[in-house]
Amino acid sequence: MTILDRWNLYDNDIGHGSRASPVTAARAVVPAQGHDLRPDLFCGIANWFLFLDHIPNNAVSLITIRNFGFSGGADLFIFISGYTASMLYARMMLERGAIVAATRVFSRAWRLYAAYIVLFTIYIVSIGYAAEQYAAPDIIGEFNVSGLIDQLIRTLGHGLLLQSKARNLDVLQLYIFLMALFPPVLWMMLRKPDMTMIGSLALYCAARGFEWNLPSFPDGNWYFNPFCWQLLFVFGAWVALGGATRYRQILERPILLYLGIAFLIFALVVTVAGHFAELTEVFPKWLFDPSNPDEKTNLAPYRALHFVVLAFVVMRFLPKDWPALRSRIFEPAIKCGQHSVAVFCVGVFLSFVGHFALITSSESLLMQVFVSAAGISMMTLVAYCISWTGQQDVRPSRT
């Protein structure tokens, strides 16, 4: 069955009763059957990076992507989330209709929301308990849950509405919001992928220009502005549905690769220089100041550009049929990527535990390495346990 035939079935399914014209036929390239391990690998790495970055004053976090350029683990996580969402639901929307696909996406968003509520409850209870038992009231303010003391009901209520400002939960809030609004985006992406990508870019520019954002409690706005960060999510969907493939002849020109590598080197130098006051004096202010400090809330243009260039360069050197992807060395990260939500939630909680362990004991380098390694090991163990449990649920075929 061709793409056009699937769209004909789709139009009938939603009640149009007429055959799709070539104008409304699907223009996107739906991924072929077969498993690409790269999204799982990078999603698992993103989860590890987010865990390490969520532990303040952790020397091990110096190995994460944010220390080598303008973008970071959150950028990678959101991009991969949009990429995998398209791979999961695009074919379903074509073959079973928009309504069926939308219900599956909403079901996914609901499970994410349920995971967020459980994590939010455990998170604030653990922080409150630790602050009381160990006489560490400062930790309540540090993790942005000070409203628990004098506004408990309002804090919990706003948390249910995704308006909590509790530290380290903001990426999951953003993911839920983007998934809930994904069905119409996917519908448009399958028909007019380039126009949908342009619309996403227009929304990004408008949100930055007019300072659009969602409110948070007790004050301020979302740490990750969803109207800006949707750009990476939609970009991931666009890439998954063949957006870059249609421009392969242009993207494969050597000059673009050289320019991309040069930009990544420039971002590396500027980022490293930002950690050393002596090096900042080497750069002209007009060159150094725009990216320091990093503007994360509204996804600064240089940050978005850095991630796009980084993705372009990595994909040039890492094809999906690279044999090493199936080696045992990458298996732990791939497992974590395959169960990314559970691993992310565990990582958020473990980052609090690790931070608390460091401030109540030795903050030596050895202790930081131990806490980081133990946390990643536990996240990986959770991923393997979930995978093993899923295998046990599969009924063996009868011979």
C-alpha positions in Angstrom: 0.0 0.0 0.0 1.4 3.4 -1.0 1.6 6.5 1.1 -1.2 8.0 -1.0 -3.5 5.0 -0.5 -2.9 5.3 3.3 -4.0 8.9 3.2 -7.1 7.9 1.3 -8.0 5.5 4.1 -7.2 8.2 6.6 -9.5 10.7 4.9 -12.3 8.2 4.9 -11.7 7.3 8.6 -12.2 10.9 9.7 -15.4 11.3 7.7 -14.3 13.2 4.6 -15.7 10.5 2.4 -13.6 11.5 -0.6 -10.3 10.4 -1.9 -7.3 12.5 -1.0 -6.0 14.7 -3.7 -2.3 14.9 -4.5 -2.3 18.2 -2.8 -3.3 16.7 0.5 -1.3 13.5 0.2 1.4 12.8 2.6 4.6 14.5 1.8 6.7 13.3 4.7 8.8 10.1 4.5 7.5 7.6 7.1 10.4 5.7 8.6 10.7 2.2 7.2 10.2 -0.9 9.5 13.4 -1.7 11.3 14.9 -0.5 14.5 17.3 2.4 14.6 19.3 2.3 17.8 20.7 5.8 17.6 17.7 7.5 19.3 17.8 5.0 22.2 21.5 5.5 22.6 21.3 9.3 22.7 18.3 9.3 24.9 20.0 7.1 27.4 23.1 9.4 27.3 20.9 12.4 27.7 19.3 10.9 30.8 22.8 10.2 32.3 23.9 13.8 31.5 20.7 15.3 33.1 21.3 13.2 36.3 24.9 14.4 36.5 24.0 18.0 35.8 21.2 18.0 38.4 23.8 17.4 41.2 25.2 20.8 42.1 29.0 21.2 42.5 29.6 17.8 41.0 33.0 17.6 39.3 31.8 14.5 37.2 29.3 16.7 35.5 32.2 18.4 33.7 32.0 15.5 31.2 28.5 16.3 30.1 27.7 18.0 26.7 26.9 21.4 28.2 30.5 21.9 29.0 31.6 21.5 25.4 29.2 23.9 23.7 26.1 26.0 23.9 23.5 23.2 24.1 23.1 20.5 26.8 21.4 17.3 27.9 17.9 18.9 27.9 18.2 19.9 24.3 19.2 16.3 23.4 16.3 14.8 25.4 13.6 17.1 23.8 14.9 16.5 20.3 15.0 12.7 20.7 11.5 12.8 22.3 10.1 14.5 19.2 12.1 12.1 16.9 10.8 9.0 18.6 7.3 10.3 18.9 7.1 10.7 15.2 8.6 7.3 14.5 6.0 5.7 16.9 2.8 7.5 15.8 3.3 8.7 12.1 2.7 5.3 10.6 -0.3 4.7 13.0 -1.8 8.0 11.8 -1.4 7.0 8.2 -2.7 3.4 8.6 -5.3 3.8 11.3 -6.4 7.4 11.1 -5.8 10.6 13.0 -8.3 9.9 15.7 -6.8 6.6 16.7 -3.2 8.0 16.6 -4.4 11.0 18.7 -5.8 8.8 21.4 -2.5 6.9 21.6 -0.6 10.1 21.9 -2.9 11.4 24.6 -2.6 8.0 26.4 1.2 8.5 26.3 0.8 12.0 27.6 -1.4 10.8 30.4 1.1 8.1 31.5 3.8 10.8 31.5 1.5 13.0 33.7 0.9 10.1 36.1 4.6 9.5 36.3 5.1 13.3 37.0 2.5 13.3 39.8 4.1 10.2 41.5 7.6 11.8 41.1 6.4 15.2 42.3 4.8 13.7 45.5 7.8 11.5 46.3 10.1 14.4 45.6 8.5 17.0 47.9 7.9 14.5 50.7 11.6 13.4 50.5 12.8 17.0 50.5 10.6 18.0 53.4 11.5 14.9 55.4 15.3 15.4 54.8 15.1 19.1 55.8 13.3 18.2 59.0 15.2 15.2 60.1 18.6 16.5 59.3 18.0 20.1 60.3 18.7 21.4 56.8 16.0 24.0 56.0 18.1 25.6 53.3 17.5 22.6 51.0 13.8 23.5 50.8 14.6 26.8 49.2 17.3 25.3 47.1 14.9 22.9 45.4 12.1 25.6 45.0 9.5 23.9 47.3 9.5 26.6 50.0 5.7 27.0 49.5 5.3 23.6 51.3 5.8 25.4 54.6 3.1 28.0 54.5 1.1 27.2 51.3 0.9 23.4 51.2 -2.5 23.0 49.5 -1.8 25.7 46.9 1.7 24.2 46.2 0.2 20.8 45.6 -2.6 22.2 43.5 -0.3 24.1 41.2 1.9 21.1 41.0 -1.1 19.1 39.6 -1.5 21.8 37.0 2.2 21.6 35.9 2.9 25.0 37.5 5.3 23.7 40.1 8.8 25.2 40.1 10.3 22.3 41.9 13.8 21.9 40.8 14.7 19.3 38.2 11.1 18.5 37.3 10.9 21.1 34.5 12.0 18.9 31.7 9.3 16.4 32.4 6.7 19.2 32.6 7.8 20.4 29.2 7.7 16.9 27.7 4.1 16.4 28.9 3.0 19.7 27.4 4.6 19.0 24.1 3.2 15.5 23.8 -0.4 16.7 24.7 -0.2 19.1 21.7 1.6 16.8 19.3 -1.4 15.2 17.4 -2.2 18.3 15.3 1.5 19.0 14.8 2.0 15.4 13.5 -1.1 15.7 11.3 0.4 18.8 9.6 3.9 17.4 9.5 2.7 14.4 7.5 1.0 16.7 4.9 3.3 19.7 4.8 6.5 19.0 6.8 8.5 22.0 5.6 5.6 24.4 6.3 5.1 22.9 9.7 8.8 23.4 10.5 8.5 27.0 9.4 5.4 27.5 11.6 7.4 26.1 14.5 10.2 28.5 13.8 7.7 31.4 13.5 6.2 30.5 16.9 9.7 30.4 18.4 10.5 33.9 17.1 7.1 35.3 18.2 7.5 33.8 21.7 10.9 35.4 22.1 9.8 38.7 20.6 6.5 39.0 22.6 7.9 37.2 25.7 5.2 34.5 25.7 5.5 31.9 28.4 3.4 29.9 30.9 3.1 31.0 34.6 4.6 29.0 37.4 4.0 28.9 41.1 4.7 30.7 43.4 6.0 33.3 40.9 7.7 33.7 37.6 7.3 31.5 34.5 8.3 28.1 33.3 12.0 27.5 33.4 11.8 25.9 29.9 9.5 28.1 27.9 7.4 25.6 25.9 6.7 28.1 23.1 10.4 28.3 22.5 11.5 24.7 23.3 8.9 23.2 21.0 11.3 24.1 18.2 13.6 21.3 19.1 10.7 18.8 19.6 9.3 19.7 16.1 12.7 19.6 14.6 13.2 16.1 15.9 9.8 15.1 14.3 10.8 16.8 11.0 14.1 14.9 10.9 12.5 11.6 11.7 10.0 12.1 8.9 12.7 12.7 6.3 13.0 16.4 6.5 16.8 16.3 6.2 16.7 13.5 3.6 14.9 15.8 1.1 17.9 18.2 1.3 20.6 15.6 1.2 22.3 16.9 -1.9 22.8 20.3 -0.1 23.6 18.9 3.3 26.3 16.5 2.0 28.4 19.3 0.6 31.8 19.3 2.2 31.7 23.1 2.8 28.8 22.7 5.2 30.6 20.0 7.2 33.7 22.2 7.5 31.6 25.2 8.6 29.7 23.0 11.1 32.9 21.7 12.6 34.4 25.2 12.8 31.3 26.5 14.6 31.4 23.6 17.1 35.1 24.4 17.8 34.2 28.0 18.3 31.4 27.1 20.7 33.8 24.8 22.6 36.4 27.5 23.0 33.8 30.1 24.1 32.2 27.7 26.6 35.5 26.6 28.1 36.6 30.3 28.3 33.5 31.1 30.3 34.8 29.0 33.2 38.0 30.9 33.4 38.1 34.7 34.0 41.5 35.0 32.5 40.4 33.5 29.1 37.4 35.8 28.8 39.7 38.8 28.4 41.0 37.2 25.2 37.7 37.5 23.5 36.1 40.7 22.3 33.0 41.6 24.4 30.7 41.5 21.3 31.8 38.0 20.6 31.8 36.6 24.2 28.9 38.3 25.9 26.0 37.1 23.8 26.5 33.5 25.0 27.5 34.2 28.6 25.5 33.6 30.7 23.7 30.9 28.7 20.0 31.8 28.0 18.3 28.5 28.6 14.7 29.6 29.4 13.9 31.0 26.0 16.3 28.7 24.0 18.7 31.3 22.8 19.3 31.2 19.0 22.9 30.3 19.4 21.9 27.4 21.6 19.4 26.1 19.1 21.9 26.5 16.2 24.6 24.7 18.2 22.4 21.7 18.7 21.3 21.6 15.0 24.9 21.8 13.9 25.9 19.2 16.4 23.2 16.8 15.3 24.1 17.4 11.6 27.8 16.6 12.3 27.1 13.5 14.5 24.7 12.0 11.9 27.3 12.5 9.2 29.7 10.3 11.1 27.3 7.9 12.8 25.1 6.0 10.3 22.2 3.9 11.8 23.8 0.7 10.4 27.1 1.3 12.3 28.0 -2.2 13.7 29.3 -0.9 17.0 25.7 0.2 17.9 25.0 -3.4 18.7 28.1 -4.0 20.8 27.9 -4.5 24.5 29.7 -1.3 25.3 26.6 0.8 24.2 24.0 -1.6 25.5 23.5 0.1 29.0 22.9 3.5 27.4 20.5 2.0 24.8 18.6 0.2 27.5 18.2 3.5 29.5 17.0 5.2 26.3 14.4 2.4 25.6 12.9 3.1 29.0 13.6 6.8 29.1 10.7 8.1 31.2 11.2 5.6 34.1 15.0 6.2 34.0 14.5 10.0 33.9 12.2 9.9 37.0 14.6 7.7 38.9 17.5 10.0 37.9 15.7 13.1 39.2 15.1 11.4 42.6 18.7 10.0 42.7 20.1 13.5 41.9 18.4 14.8 45.1 19.7 11.8 47.1 23.2 12.3 45.7 23.2 16.0 46.4 21.9 15.5 49.9 24.6 12.8 50.5 27.3 15.2 49.4 26.2 18.1 51.5 25.8 15.9 54.6 29.1 14.1 54.3 32.3 14.6 52.5 32.2 16.6 49.2 35.5 15.2 48.1 36.2 14.3 44.5 36.2 10.6 45.4 32.7 11.0 47.0 31.4 12.9 43.9 32.7 10.1 41.6 31.1 7.5 43.8 27.7 9.2 44.0 27.7 9.8 40.2 28.7 6.2 39.4 26.2 4.8 41.8 23.4 6.9 40.4 24.1 5.9 36.8 24.4 2.3 37.9 21.0 2.4 39.6 19.4 4.1 36.6 20.8 1.4 34.3 19.7 -1.4 36.7 16.2 0.0 36.6 16.2 -0.1 32.8 17.4 -3.7 32.7 14.8 -4.7 35.3 12.0 -3.1 33.3 13.3 -4.8 30.1 13.5 -8.2 31.8 10.0 -7.8 33.3 8.6 -7.0 29.8 10.2 -10.1 28.4 8.5 -12.2 31.0 5.2 -10.8 30.1 5.5 -12.1 26.5 3.9 -15.5 26.3 6.2 -18.0 24.7 4.9 -19.5 21.4 3.7 -23.1 21.4 5.6 -25.6 19.4 
